[in-house]
Amino acid sequence: MPQGINKNLQVPRHIAIVMDGNRRWARERGLEAVVGHQKMAREGIKKVVKSAIDWKVEYLTLWAFSTENWNRDPKEIAALMSLFRELFKVQAKELDELGVKITTIGDLTRFDQDIQDSIAEWKEKTKENKNLTVQFALNYGGRDEILRVVEKIMKNTKLNSTEIKKMTQDEFAKFLDTANIPDPELIIRPGGEQRLSGFLLWQNCYSELYFPKVLMPDFDEEEFALAIEEFNNRKRRFGK
């Protein structure tokens, strides 16, 4: 934990991060975009995870790949898929050693089968870990998630049309990718862009939003602490 930081701050149970700025980080250094993604996957994720554990955060959601990211250059997508293979082989082992439970949100069916298998393997291996739950948002989009929820509800033969009309928000939330996990109290988007791009569209209703200018590969322990300090400066009213 960085020096000079108040250790008695209120800590969010669930922090979610839009991992933005990898490509800009690389371009500022005259490097190919993939180098920024590599920096994040090989160093940045572990750094953020360690910070979350140090602060005793319970849940950390990392948006690694959106439904819109498939529209990027095929070369970049191929490089990202290679990084996901590495992530759920090398970095996943390191997270396991830190006592991290690995989960995912998003529609994994579009990924190659070997990536799906690796993800399933590490979910199983780490399911009893207690130090921190890390949710990787992969092929995730907020609108896509809500559409998939509607599909699940329509396919649920136990519910008739009358019951669907009377469905409460809590009942609807049980069909979300994040079912049984609290909504994020704090959402961070490094890189200075002040929008969420559909991230956790249902779940972000009362989330505090923080947009530091630092690019994601440079989002370190000190930046994490500054985010928690900023969270403590907010007055959360929940519509009251």
GROMACS elastic network, one bead per residue, 0.5 to 0.9 nm:
[ bonds ]
;  ai    aj funct       b0    kb
    1     5     6  0.76084   500
    1     7     6  0.83838   500
    1    51     6  0.73463   500
    1    54     6  0.67493   500
    1    55     6  0.78695   500
    1   221     6  0.68372   500
    1   222     6  0.76373   500
    1   225     6  0.76500   500
    2     5     6  0.61052   500
    2   221     6  0.68058   500
    2   222     6  0.57650   500
    2   225     6  0.73594   500
    3     6     6  0.87209   500
    3   222     6  0.88483   500
    4     7     6  0.88150   500
    5     8     6  0.88793   500
    5     9     6  0.88635   500
    5   222     6  0.88189   500
    5   225     6  0.71801   500
    5   226     6  0.83421   500
    5   229     6  0.82512   500
    6     9     6  0.60947   500
    6   229     6  0.81725   500
    7    10     6  0.88571   500
    7    55     6  0.83972   500
    8    11     6  0.86290   500
    9   228     6  0.75194   500
    9   229     6  0.70760   500
    9   232     6  0.67886   500
   10   228     6  0.78104   500
   10   229     6  0.85608   500
   10   231     6  0.82276   500
   10   232     6  0.64083   500
   11    14     6  0.87068   500
   11    55     6  0.70230   500
   11    56     6  0.75904   500
   11    57     6  0.66834   500
   11   228     6  0.66307   500
   11   229     6  0.89975   500
   11   231     6  0.82560   500
   11   232     6  0.81603   500
   12    15     6  0.63702   500
   12    56     6  0.89728   500
   12    57     6  0.64112   500
   12    58     6  0.81485   500
   12    59     6  0.88173   500
   12   184     6  0.76934   500
   12   185     6  0.57386   500
   12   186     6  0.66869   500
   12   228     6  0.78147   500
   12   231     6  0.81776   500
   13    56     6  0.81532   500
   13    57     6  0.52233   500
   13    58     6  0.51047   500
   13    59     6  0.61578   500
   13    60     6  0.85316   500
   13   182     6  0.78193   500
   13   183     6  0.89053   500
   13   184     6  0.74153   500
   13   185     6  0.71118   500
   13   186     6  0.88640   500
   14    57     6  0.64190   500
   14    58     6  0.60413   500
   14    60     6  0.57600   500
   14    61     6  0.76763   500
   14   181     6  0.85057   500
   14   182     6  0.68430   500
   14   183     6  0.68610   500
   14   185     6  0.59270   500
   14   186     6  0.69222   500
   14   187     6  0.87796   500
   15    52     6  0.84772   500
   15    57     6  0.74381   500
   15    58     6  0.84528   500
   15    59     6  0.63653   500
   15    60     6  0.50551   500
   15    61     6  0.64126   500
   15    62     6  0.88146   500
   15   183     6  0.88552   500
   15   184     6  0.54018   500
   15   185     6  0.63558   500
   15   186     6  0.50250   500
   15   187     6  0.58969   500
   15   188     6  0.76158   500
   16    59     6  0.81312   500
   16    60     6  0.55977   500
   16    62     6  0.60014   500
   16    63     6  0.78081   500
   16   135     6  0.88509   500
   16   184     6  0.61745   500
   16   185     6  0.82915   500
   16   186     6  0.63954   500
   16   188     6  0.62788   500
   16   189     6  0.86724   500
   16   200     6  0.88462   500
   17    20     6  0.86017   500
   17    60     6  0.77262   500
   17    61     6  0.61348   500
   17    62     6  0.50998   500
   17    63     6  0.62843   500
   17   186     6  0.85022   500
   17   187     6  0.56811   500
   17   189     6  0.58228   500
   17   190     6  0.79722   500
   18    61     6  0.85435   500
   18    62     6  0.63536   500
   18    63     6  0.51241   500
   18    64     6  0.76081   500
   18   187     6  0.76133   500
   18   188     6  0.62414   500
   18   190     6  0.71006   500
   18   196     6  0.76568   500
   18   199     6  0.76625   500
   18   216     6  0.86182   500
   19    22     6  0.76253   500
   19    40     6  0.85424   500
   19    62     6  0.66737   500
   19    63     6  0.58711   500
   19    64     6  0.63514   500
   19    65     6  0.89221   500
   19   188     6  0.85107   500
   19   189     6  0.66330   500
   19   190     6  0.68217   500
   19   191     6  0.85889   500
   19   215     6  0.85757   500
   19   216     6  0.57491   500
   19   217     6  0.85225   500
   20    23     6  0.82319   500
   20    24     6  0.87754   500
   20    63     6  0.87704   500
   20    64     6  0.88776   500
   20   189     6  0.65123   500
   20   190     6  0.58566   500
   20   191     6  0.58637   500
   20   192     6  0.88303   500
   20   193     6  0.83792   500
   20   215     6  0.67452   500
   20   216     6  0.56200   500
   20   217     6  0.86830   500
   21    24     6  0.51711   500
   21    25     6  0.59730   500
   21    26     6  0.86732   500
   21    36     6  0.80991   500
   21   190     6  0.69915   500
   21   191     6  0.52058   500
   21   192     6  0.86758   500
   21   214     6  0.82956   500
   21   216     6  0.53780   500
   21   217     6  0.74130   500
   22    25     6  0.51595   500
   22    26     6  0.64727   500
   22    27     6  0.88422   500
   22    33     6  0.71643   500
   22    34     6  0.81408   500
   22    35     6  0.80696   500
   22    37     6  0.54641   500
   22    38     6  0.86390   500
   22    39     6  0.79670   500
   22    40     6  0.70390   500
   22   191     6  0.87977   500
   22   215     6  0.68192   500
   22   216     6  0.60903   500
   22   217     6  0.61774   500
   23    26     6  0.51800   500
   23    27     6  0.62012   500
   23    28     6  0.86343   500
   23    31     6  0.89035   500
   23    32     6  0.77703   500
   23    34     6  0.70647   500
   23    35     6  0.78331   500
   23    36     6  0.54070   500
   23    37     6  0.70142   500
   24    27     6  0.50246   500
   24    28     6  0.60361   500
   24    29     6  0.86624   500
   24    33     6  0.74327   500
   24    36     6  0.77078   500
   24   191     6  0.86133   500
   24   215     6  0.76425   500
   25    28     6  0.54051   500
   25    29     6  0.67775   500
   25    31     6  0.85685   500
   25    33     6  0.80764   500
   25    35     6  0.87693   500
   25    36     6  0.59605   500
   25   215     6  0.63725   500
   25   216     6  0.79860   500
   25   217     6  0.70875   500
   25   218     6  0.84333   500
   26    29     6  0.52885   500
   26    30     6  0.63816   500
   26    32     6  0.60771   500
   26    33     6  0.54186   500
   26    34     6  0.76773   500
   26    35     6  0.60409   500
   26    37     6  0.84197   500
   27    31     6  0.53216   500
   27    32     6  0.65289   500
   27    33     6  0.64902   500
   27    36     6  0.83297   500
   28    31     6  0.75019   500
   29    32     6  0.88564   500
   31    34     6  0.82162   500
   31    35     6  0.65631   500
   31    36     6  0.80638   500
   32    35     6  0.57125   500
   32    36     6  0.76156   500
   33    36     6  0.55677   500
   33    37     6  0.69522   500
   33    76     6  0.76628   500
   34    37     6  0.50435   500
   34    38     6  0.61598   500
   34    39     6  0.86063   500
   34    76     6  0.65673   500
   34    79     6  0.66007   500
   34    80     6  0.75170   500
   35    39     6  0.61124   500
   35    40     6  0.86356   500
   36    39     6  0.50733   500
   36    40     6  0.63270   500
   36    41     6  0.87031   500
   36   217     6  0.69907   500
   37    40     6  0.51411   500
   37    41     6  0.61314   500
   37    42     6  0.84988   500
   37    79     6  0.87822   500
   37    80     6  0.74305   500
   37    83     6  0.79967   500
   37   217     6  0.82075   500
   38    41     6  0.51175   500
   38    42     6  0.58256   500
   38    43     6  0.80466   500
   38    44     6  0.89898   500
   38    80     6  0.85664   500
   38    83     6  0.70133   500
   39    42     6  0.54609   500
   39    43     6  0.56835   500
   39    44     6  0.64414   500
   39   217     6  0.62943   500
   40    43     6  0.55285   500
   40    45     6  0.60202   500
   40    46     6  0.87966   500
   40   216     6  0.72704   500
   40   217     6  0.51748   500
   40   218     6  0.87062   500
   41    44     6  0.60008   500
   41    45     6  0.57401   500
   41    46     6  0.80865   500
   41    83     6  0.71291   500
   41    84     6  0.83892   500
   41    86     6  0.85955   500
   41    87     6  0.66873   500
   41    91     6  0.78100   500
   41   217     6  0.89403   500
   42    45     6  0.69639   500
   42    46     6  0.75300   500
   42    83     6  0.88290   500
   42    86     6  0.87956   500
   42    87     6  0.77334   500
   42    90     6  0.87965   500
   42    91     6  0.69654   500
   43    46     6  0.57637   500
   43    47     6  0.63550   500
   43    48     6  0.89730   500
   43   217     6  0.80443   500
   44    47     6  0.50558   500
   44    48     6  0.62558   500
   44    49     6  0.85775   500
   44   216     6  0.76687   500
   44   217     6  0.56550   500
   44   218     6  0.76163   500
   44   219     6  0.73959   500
   44   220     6  0.75413   500
   45    48     6  0.52525   500
   45    49     6  0.60870   500
   45    50     6  0.85739   500
   45    62     6  0.85329   500
   45    91     6  0.85461   500
   45   217     6  0.87663   500
   46    49     6  0.50068   500
   46    50     6  0.60310   500
   46    51     6  0.85407   500
   46    91     6  0.77533   500
   46    94     6  0.79471   500
   46    95     6  0.72151   500
   47    50     6  0.52754   500
   47    51     6  0.63212   500
   47    52     6  0.87759   500
   47   219     6  0.84238   500
   47   220     6  0.63716   500
   47   221     6  0.69323   500
   48    51     6  0.50720   500
   48    52     6  0.62409   500
   48    53     6  0.87072   500
   48   219     6  0.76339   500
   48   220     6  0.66087   500
   48   221     6  0.68991   500
   48   224     6  0.73688   500
   49    52     6  0.50637   500
   49    53     6  0.62495   500
   49    54     6  0.86129   500
   49    60     6  0.77051   500
   49    95     6  0.80273   500
   49    98     6  0.87969   500
   49   100     6  0.84903   500
   49   132     6  0.81539   500
   49   134     6  0.79123   500
   50    53     6  0.50800   500
   50    54     6  0.60982   500
   50    55     6  0.86361   500
   50    98     6  0.79670   500
   50   221     6  0.82161   500
   51    54     6  0.50241   500
   51    55     6  0.62409   500
   51    56     6  0.85211   500
   51    57     6  0.86980   500
   51   220     6  0.80614   500
   51   221     6  0.56334   500
   51   222     6  0.88476   500
   51   224     6  0.67839   500
   51   225     6  0.80644   500
   52    55     6  0.51962   500
   52    56     6  0.60650   500
   52    57     6  0.51641   500
   52    58     6  0.79124   500
   52    59     6  0.83395   500
   52    60     6  0.72889   500
   52   132     6  0.76588   500
   52   221     6  0.89386   500
   52   224     6  0.80540   500
   53    57     6  0.59809   500
   53    58     6  0.78992   500
   53    98     6  0.86342   500
   53   100     6  0.88769   500
   53   131     6  0.65463   500
   53   132     6  0.63249   500
   54    57     6  0.78142   500
   55   225     6  0.84558   500
   56   131     6  0.78348   500
   56   132     6  0.77893   500
   57    60     6  0.72449   500
   57   131     6  0.86532   500
   57   132     6  0.68417   500
   57   133     6  0.88080   500
   58   130     6  0.87046   500
   58   131     6  0.73971   500
   58   132     6  0.51524   500
   58   133     6  0.62242   500
   58   134     6  0.86526   500
   59   132     6  0.59380   500
   59   134     6  0.59640   500
   59   135     6  0.75097   500
   59   181     6  0.80081   500
   59   182     6  0.83853   500
   59   184     6  0.83358   500
   60   132     6  0.73942   500
   60   133     6  0.62354   500
   60   135     6  0.61454   500
   60   136     6  0.85092   500
   60   184     6  0.86149   500
   61   104     6  0.85968   500
   61   105     6  0.88810   500
   61   133     6  0.83084   500
   61   134     6  0.57198   500
   61   136     6  0.58882   500
   61   137     6  0.68821   500
   61   184     6  0.85079   500
   62   134     6  0.73766   500
   62   135     6  0.61841   500
   62   136     6  0.50190   500
   62   137     6  0.58746   500
   62   138     6  0.88481   500
   63    66     6  0.72371   500
   63   135     6  0.83603   500
   63   136     6  0.60596   500
   63   138     6  0.67531   500
   63   139     6  0.89530   500
   63   140     6  0.76348   500
   63   199     6  0.79412   500
   64   136     6  0.64576   500
   64   137     6  0.57030   500
   64   138     6  0.58199   500
   64   139     6  0.81561   500
   64   140     6  0.85336   500
   65    68     6  0.82092   500
   65    69     6  0.62609   500
   65    70     6  0.85772   500
   65    80     6  0.87642   500
   65   136     6  0.87024   500
   65   137     6  0.65361   500
   65   139     6  0.52824   500
   65   140     6  0.65580   500
   65   141     6  0.89228   500
   66    69     6  0.51578   500
   66    70     6  0.76704   500
   66   106     6  0.84675   500
   66   137     6  0.75618   500
   66   138     6  0.63066   500
   66   141     6  0.57104   500
   66   199     6  0.88244   500
   67    70     6  0.63244   500
   67    71     6  0.85289   500
   67   106     6  0.85541   500
   67   107     6  0.86501   500
   67   138     6  0.80437   500
   67   140     6  0.53144   500
   67   141     6  0.54254   500
   67   144     6  0.77996   500
   68    71     6  0.58338   500
   68    72     6  0.80182   500
   68   139     6  0.80757   500
   68   140     6  0.85800   500
   68   141     6  0.77214   500
   69    72     6  0.56001   500
   69    77     6  0.78559   500
   69   139     6  0.79098   500
   70    73     6  0.81867   500
   70    74     6  0.81528   500
   70    77     6  0.68821   500
   70   139     6  0.84289   500
   71    74     6  0.81007   500
   71    77     6  0.86355   500
   72    75     6  0.83705   500
   72    76     6  0.67901   500
   72    77     6  0.65800   500
   73    76     6  0.53381   500
   73    77     6  0.63761   500
   73    78     6  0.87723   500
   74    78     6  0.60860   500
   74    79     6  0.85721   500
   75    78     6  0.51813   500
   75    79     6  0.63019   500
   75    80     6  0.87195   500
   76    79     6  0.50383   500
   76    80     6  0.61915   500
   76    81     6  0.86761   500
   77    80     6  0.50021   500
   77    81     6  0.62066   500
   77    82     6  0.86711   500
   78    81     6  0.51179   500
   78    82     6  0.63524   500
   78    83     6  0.87172   500
   79    82     6  0.51146   500
   79    83     6  0.63163   500
   79    84     6  0.87809   500
   80    84     6  0.62237   500
   80    85     6  0.86737   500
   81    84     6  0.50092   500
   81    85     6  0.63362   500
   81    86     6  0.86796   500
   81   111     6  0.82735   500
   81   112     6  0.86780   500
   81   115     6  0.81695   500
   82    85     6  0.51026   500
   82    86     6  0.63497   500
   82    87     6  0.85851   500
   83    87     6  0.58806   500
   83    88     6  0.85914   500
   84    88     6  0.61541   500
   84    89     6  0.84833   500
   84   115     6  0.71530   500
   85    88     6  0.54844   500
   85    89     6  0.63775   500
   85    90     6  0.86385   500
   85   114     6  0.80622   500
   85   115     6  0.59472   500
   85   118     6  0.75727   500
   85   119     6  0.89896   500
   86    89     6  0.50878   500
   86    90     6  0.56520   500
   86    91     6  0.69929   500
   86    92     6  0.85303   500
   87    90     6  0.57277   500
   87    92     6  0.59365   500
   87    93     6  0.88274   500
   88    91     6  0.62698   500
   88    93     6  0.77335   500
   88   115     6  0.77606   500
   88   118     6  0.58907   500
   88   119     6  0.61400   500
   88   121     6  0.87556   500
   88   122     6  0.70785   500
   89    92     6  0.56419   500
   89    93     6  0.64763   500
   89   118     6  0.72385   500
   89   119     6  0.89525   500
   89   122     6  0.84756   500
   90    93     6  0.54814   500
   90    94     6  0.67706   500
   91    94     6  0.50341   500
   91    95     6  0.62715   500
   91    96     6  0.86209   500
   92    95     6  0.50118   500
   92    96     6  0.61311   500
   92    97     6  0.86561   500
   92   100     6  0.88988   500
   92   102     6  0.79672   500
   92   122     6  0.69553   500
   93    96     6  0.50139   500
   93    97     6  0.63292   500
   93    98     6  0.87991   500
   93   122     6  0.82602   500
   94    97     6  0.50942   500
   94    98     6  0.65057   500
   94    99     6  0.89887   500
   94   100     6  0.89266   500
   95    98     6  0.50086   500
   95    99     6  0.65577   500
   95   100     6  0.53802   500
   95   101     6  0.79923   500
   95   102     6  0.81068   500
   95   126     6  0.88896   500
   96    99     6  0.51109   500
   96   100     6  0.52047   500
   96   101     6  0.70564   500
   96   102     6  0.80797   500
   96   122     6  0.84213   500
   96   125     6  0.80568   500
   96   126     6  0.61572   500
   96   129     6  0.75460   500
   97   100     6  0.73842   500
   98   129     6  0.87938   500
   98   131     6  0.74036   500
   98   132     6  0.86558   500
   99   126     6  0.77527   500
   99   128     6  0.87227   500
   99   129     6  0.50427   500
   99   130     6  0.60634   500
   99   131     6  0.51025   500
   99   132     6  0.68816   500
   99   133     6  0.89222   500
  100   126     6  0.67052   500
  100   127     6  0.85760   500
  100   128     6  0.88386   500
  100   129     6  0.54970   500
  100   130     6  0.65264   500
  100   131     6  0.56400   500
  100   133     6  0.57577   500
  100   134     6  0.67198   500
  101   122     6  0.86027   500
  101   123     6  0.71464   500
  101   125     6  0.84488   500
  101   127     6  0.54315   500
  101   128     6  0.68579   500
  101   130     6  0.66652   500
  101   131     6  0.76034   500
  101   132     6  0.61376   500
  101   134     6  0.61236   500
  101   135     6  0.84819   500
  102   119     6  0.85314   500
  102   122     6  0.66656   500
  102   123     6  0.52823   500
  102   124     6  0.85069   500
  102   125     6  0.86402   500
  102   126     6  0.60623   500
  102   127     6  0.70447   500
  102   129     6  0.85820   500
  102   132     6  0.86319   500
  102   133     6  0.60597   500
  102   134     6  0.51817   500
  102   135     6  0.62175   500
  102   136     6  0.76610   500
  103   119     6  0.82856   500
  103   120     6  0.88358   500
  103   122     6  0.84080   500
  103   123     6  0.57905   500
  103   126     6  0.87792   500
  103   127     6  0.83179   500
  103   133     6  0.71496   500
  103   134     6  0.60807   500
  103   136     6  0.63695   500
  103   137     6  0.88430   500
  104   108     6  0.86284   500
  104   119     6  0.82537   500
  104   123     6  0.83814   500
  104   134     6  0.78927   500
  104   137     6  0.56945   500
  104   138     6  0.68604   500
  104   177     6  0.82339   500
  104   178     6  0.88759   500
  105   108     6  0.81690   500
  105   135     6  0.65468   500
  105   136     6  0.63023   500
  105   138     6  0.62974   500
  105   139     6  0.81906   500
  105   140     6  0.66992   500
  105   145     6  0.88848   500
  105   177     6  0.53941   500
  105   178     6  0.68981   500
  106   136     6  0.85038   500
  106   137     6  0.57445   500
  106   138     6  0.52479   500
  106   139     6  0.52758   500
  106   141     6  0.71095   500
  106   142     6  0.89410   500
  106   144     6  0.83257   500
  106   145     6  0.69204   500
  106   177     6  0.68439   500
  107   110     6  0.69918   500
  107   111     6  0.86422   500
  107   137     6  0.89988   500
  107   138     6  0.70190   500
  107   139     6  0.56213   500
  107   140     6  0.63965   500
  107   141     6  0.89250   500
  107   144     6  0.85461   500
  107   145     6  0.81063   500
  107   148     6  0.88150   500
  108   111     6  0.56952   500
  108   112     6  0.87854   500
  108   115     6  0.88415   500
  108   116     6  0.66322   500
  108   138     6  0.67857   500
  108   139     6  0.64557   500
  108   140     6  0.86466   500
  109   112     6  0.77659   500
  109   113     6  0.80827   500
  109   116     6  0.75085   500
  109   139     6  0.88912   500
  110   113     6  0.86677   500
  110   139     6  0.77563   500
  111   114     6  0.82280   500
  111   115     6  0.63726   500
  111   116     6  0.64512   500
  111   139     6  0.83221   500
  112   115     6  0.55351   500
  112   116     6  0.65066   500
  112   117     6  0.88232   500
  113   117     6  0.60429   500
  113   118     6  0.86068   500
  114   117     6  0.50071   500
  114   118     6  0.61929   500
  114   119     6  0.86372   500
  115   118     6  0.51396   500
  115   119     6  0.62199   500
  115   120     6  0.86181   500
  116   119     6  0.51921   500
  116   120     6  0.61999   500
  116   121     6  0.86133   500
  117   120     6  0.50892   500
  117   121     6  0.60971   500
  117   122     6  0.87614   500
  118   121     6  0.50151   500
  118   122     6  0.63396   500
  118   123     6  0.86051   500
  119   122     6  0.53478   500
  119   123     6  0.61618   500
  119   124     6  0.86718   500
  120   123     6  0.51049   500
  120   124     6  0.62604   500
  120   125     6  0.86551   500
  121   124     6  0.52636   500
  121   125     6  0.61740   500
  121   126     6  0.86981   500
  122   126     6  0.59350   500
  122   127     6  0.81644   500
  123   126     6  0.54693   500
  123   127     6  0.58160   500
  124   127     6  0.53592   500
  124   128     6  0.84552   500
  125   128     6  0.77628   500
  125   129     6  0.87088   500
  126   129     6  0.53957   500
  126   130     6  0.89399   500
  127   130     6  0.84858   500
  129   132     6  0.74687   500
  129   133     6  0.79988   500
  130   133     6  0.73203   500
  135   178     6  0.89339   500
  137   140     6  0.55175   500
  137   141     6  0.85814   500
  138   141     6  0.87285   500
  140   143     6  0.89210   500
  140   144     6  0.71700   500
  140   145     6  0.71807   500
  140   199     6  0.80269   500
  140   200     6  0.89128   500
  141   144     6  0.50772   500
  141   145     6  0.60890   500
  141   146     6  0.87599   500
  141   197     6  0.82583   500
  141   198     6  0.61075   500
  141   199     6  0.63073   500
  141   200     6  0.76171   500
  141   201     6  0.82179   500
  142   145     6  0.51190   500
  142   146     6  0.64346   500
  142   147     6  0.87558   500
  142   197     6  0.82474   500
  142   199     6  0.53543   500
  142   200     6  0.53022   500
  142   202     6  0.72135   500
  143   146     6  0.52046   500
  143   147     6  0.62419   500
  143   148     6  0.86346   500
  143   198     6  0.66958   500
  143   199     6  0.87691   500
  143   200     6  0.88479   500
  143   201     6  0.70309   500
  143   202     6  0.88683   500
  144   147     6  0.50895   500
  144   148     6  0.61689   500
  144   149     6  0.86132   500
  145   148     6  0.50802   500
  145   149     6  0.62075   500
  145   150     6  0.87868   500
  145   176     6  0.69838   500
  145   177     6  0.71562   500
  145   200     6  0.85288   500
  145   201     6  0.85489   500
  145   202     6  0.89414   500
  146   150     6  0.63446   500
  146   151     6  0.86968   500
  146   176     6  0.73884   500
  146   201     6  0.83194   500
  146   202     6  0.77825   500
  147   150     6  0.51555   500
  147   151     6  0.63483   500
  147   152     6  0.87435   500
  148   152     6  0.61841   500
  148   153     6  0.86334   500
  148   175     6  0.86683   500
  148   176     6  0.82924   500
  149   152     6  0.50507   500
  149   153     6  0.62034   500
  149   154     6  0.86255   500
  149   172     6  0.78483   500
  149   173     6  0.86252   500
  149   175     6  0.55557   500
  149   176     6  0.60299   500
  149   177     6  0.83543   500
  150   153     6  0.50991   500
  150   154     6  0.61520   500
  150   155     6  0.85923   500
  150   172     6  0.88905   500
  150   175     6  0.84700   500
  151   154     6  0.51453   500
  151   155     6  0.61662   500
  151   156     6  0.86334   500
  152   155     6  0.51392   500
  152   156     6  0.61736   500
  152   175     6  0.70812   500
  153   156     6  0.51262   500
  153   157     6  0.83262   500
  153   159     6  0.75820   500
  153   164     6  0.78988   500
  153   172     6  0.84039   500
  153   175     6  0.75106   500
  154   157     6  0.74396   500
  154   159     6  0.79437   500
  154   160     6  0.88990   500
  154   164     6  0.86502   500
  155   158     6  0.87746   500
  155   159     6  0.87052   500
  156   159     6  0.59493   500
  156   160     6  0.87010   500
  157   160     6  0.72012   500
  159   162     6  0.80236   500
  159   163     6  0.58528   500
  159   164     6  0.63953   500
  160   163     6  0.53712   500
  160   164     6  0.63180   500
  160   165     6  0.88369   500
  161   164     6  0.50734   500
  161   165     6  0.62853   500
  161   166     6  0.87761   500
  162   165     6  0.51923   500
  162   166     6  0.64318   500
  162   167     6  0.87655   500
  163   166     6  0.50859   500
  163   167     6  0.61166   500
  164   167     6  0.50706   500
  164   168     6  0.88138   500
  165   168     6  0.87396   500
  167   170     6  0.81957   500
  167   171     6  0.60668   500
  167   172     6  0.66132   500
  168   171     6  0.51533   500
  168   172     6  0.62258   500
  168   173     6  0.86294   500
  169   172     6  0.50256   500
  169   173     6  0.61026   500
  169   174     6  0.88491   500
  170   173     6  0.50809   500
  170   174     6  0.66490   500
  171   174     6  0.54218   500
  171   175     6  0.76204   500
  172   175     6  0.58107   500
  172   176     6  0.73519   500
  173   176     6  0.52112   500
  173   177     6  0.86140   500
  173   178     6  0.79449   500
  173   179     6  0.61976   500
  173   180     6  0.87018   500
  173   202     6  0.84494   500
  173   203     6  0.87696   500
  174   177     6  0.83283   500
  174   178     6  0.80309   500
  174   180     6  0.72269   500
  175   178     6  0.81473   500
  175   179     6  0.63531   500
  176   179     6  0.52544   500
  176   202     6  0.87618   500
  178   181     6  0.54689   500
  178   182     6  0.78077   500
  178   183     6  0.80893   500
  178   203     6  0.84635   500
  179   182     6  0.80802   500
  181   184     6  0.88384   500
  182   185     6  0.85176   500
  182   203     6  0.84916   500
  183   186     6  0.89869   500
  183   200     6  0.87020   500
  183   202     6  0.89055   500
  183   203     6  0.52197   500
  183   204     6  0.67914   500
  183   205     6  0.84955   500
  183   206     6  0.83578   500
  183   207     6  0.76623   500
  184   187     6  0.66403   500
  184   200     6  0.87273   500
  184   203     6  0.69734   500
  184   204     6  0.66168   500
  184   206     6  0.82398   500
  184   207     6  0.58788   500
  184   208     6  0.83481   500
  185   204     6  0.79595   500
  185   206     6  0.70261   500
  185   208     6  0.59438   500
  185   209     6  0.86706   500
  185   231     6  0.86505   500
  186   204     6  0.86164   500
  186   206     6  0.88639   500
  186   207     6  0.52521   500
  186   209     6  0.59933   500
  186   210     6  0.74403   500
  186   227     6  0.86085   500
  186   228     6  0.84669   500
  186   231     6  0.70510   500
  187   196     6  0.87206   500
  187   204     6  0.79151   500
  187   207     6  0.64103   500
  187   208     6  0.61710   500
  187   209     6  0.50256   500
  187   210     6  0.62638   500
  187   211     6  0.86303   500
  188   208     6  0.85178   500
  188   209     6  0.60635   500
  188   211     6  0.59658   500
  188   212     6  0.76885   500
  188   227     6  0.76399   500
  189   192     6  0.72096   500
  189   193     6  0.71492   500
  189   194     6  0.75797   500
  189   195     6  0.80729   500
  189   196     6  0.75739   500
  189   209     6  0.79054   500
  189   210     6  0.63688   500
  189   211     6  0.50269   500
  189   212     6  0.68177   500
  189   213     6  0.87122   500
  189   215     6  0.89987   500
  189   216     6  0.82372   500
  190   193     6  0.74325   500
  190   210     6  0.80510   500
  190   211     6  0.55965   500
  190   213     6  0.58424   500
  190   214     6  0.56594   500
  190   215     6  0.53920   500
  190   216     6  0.54607   500
  190   219     6  0.73049   500
  191   194     6  0.87785   500
  191   211     6  0.71717   500
  191   212     6  0.62948   500
  191   214     6  0.52367   500
  191   216     6  0.64807   500
  192   211     6  0.54909   500
  192   212     6  0.55833   500
  192   214     6  0.70941   500
  192   215     6  0.77893   500
  193   196     6  0.84555   500
  193   211     6  0.68361   500
  193   212     6  0.85998   500
  193   213     6  0.79437   500
  194   209     6  0.88682   500
  194   210     6  0.84353   500
  194   211     6  0.61264   500
  195   198     6  0.84551   500
  195   211     6  0.86071   500
  196   199     6  0.53731   500
  196   200     6  0.83742   500
  196   201     6  0.84129   500
  196   209     6  0.88883   500
  197   201     6  0.86584   500
  198   201     6  0.51861   500
  198   202     6  0.89689   500
  199   202     6  0.86216   500
  199   203     6  0.86373   500
  199   204     6  0.78566   500
  200   203     6  0.51107   500
  200   204     6  0.56926   500
  200   205     6  0.89098   500
  201   204     6  0.58121   500
  201   205     6  0.76305   500
  202   205     6  0.64764   500
  203   206     6  0.78737   500
  203   207     6  0.78761   500
  204   208     6  0.82018   500
  204   209     6  0.89769   500
  205   238     6  0.88574   500
  206   236     6  0.80142   500
  206   237     6  0.86435   500
  206   238     6  0.61820   500
  206   239     6  0.84082   500
  207   236     6  0.88563   500
  208   231     6  0.69695   500
  208   234     6  0.77035   500
  208   236     6  0.79537   500
  209   231     6  0.84931   500
  210   227     6  0.69900   500
  210   230     6  0.77860   500
  210   231     6  0.80741   500
  211   214     6  0.87811   500
  212   215     6  0.80736   500
  212   223     6  0.83144   500
  212   227     6  0.81984   500
  214   217     6  0.83809   500
  214   218     6  0.63455   500
  214   219     6  0.63917   500
  214   223     6  0.82784   500
  215   218     6  0.55910   500
  215   219     6  0.64501   500
  216   220     6  0.84930   500
  217   220     6  0.79233   500
  218   223     6  0.84539   500
  219   222     6  0.78717   500
  219   223     6  0.55925   500
  219   224     6  0.70191   500
  220   223     6  0.52641   500
  220   224     6  0.62218   500
  220   225     6  0.87331   500
  221   224     6  0.50722   500
  221   225     6  0.62675   500
  221   226     6  0.87055   500
  222   225     6  0.50782   500
  222   226     6  0.62176   500
  222   227     6  0.86911   500
  223   227     6  0.62555   500
  223   228     6  0.88093   500
  224   227     6  0.51429   500
  224   228     6  0.65543   500
  224   229     6  0.88108   500
  225   228     6  0.51516   500
  225   229     6  0.62492   500
  225   230     6  0.86647   500
  226   230     6  0.61394   500
  226   231     6  0.85718   500
  227   230     6  0.50801   500
  227   231     6  0.62115   500
  227   232     6  0.87763   500
  228   232     6  0.63875   500
  228   233     6  0.88665   500
  229   232     6  0.51658   500
  229   233     6  0.66193   500
  230   233     6  0.50749   500
  230   234     6  0.68243   500
  231   234     6  0.54804   500
  231   235     6  0.86561   500
  232   235     6  0.78984   500
  236   239     6  0.85475   500
  237   240     6  0.53426   500
